[in-house]
């Protein structure tokens, strides 16, 4: 990996509704879990966590330093946000074995420009925002690039099998699934009022999670 991310955590004794006091003092409650380890209730400086999360996202490994324990390699697996402010109020870290492959969903980034989209004749229809891959934790890319510059005809599209994968990475999503295609601009405009549903953010680590030691309350 090109950049190493680390976080210092402390064991947490405060649980339940009392964690509100931690948040007010700039401390983020969190839980660390993983295969073969018991869930660990921890706390971390909120500013430090946010700084790492902005750079690492959910696909980069973070080295966790917990007082009294050996360092753990982990992903930021899940976040709980305040329903109004959208501030992060709890984080889950999933510790992993660096020698074992994991299945992860990585986001897709569109690159380039389709000549038909650029001329206004077509609109891009992106079906998938992320795909599942298998790889060693240290080989997981931050994202995969989808180059649409070759979409110069309406009968052309890009499927999962067309994506370039880094060394050591294999597909978990079926290869024949559609990633992007083109639609006639006029037809897309006519159908737009009926397509106002929002798509949920993809979960980037899909392996079955260990049960959490507690459920945090807001």
Secondary structure, DSSP 8 states (H G I E B T S, - for coil): --S-EEEEEEE----GGGHHHHHHTTEEEEEEEETTEEEEEEEEEHHHHHHHHHHHTTTS-EEEEETTS--EEEEEEEEEE-TTT--EEEEEEEE--TTSEEEEEEEEEEES--HHHHTTSEEEEE--SEEEEEEEGGG--SEEEEE-TT--STT-EEEGGGS---TT-EE-S-TT-EEEEEEEHHHHHHHGGG---------SB-S-----S-----
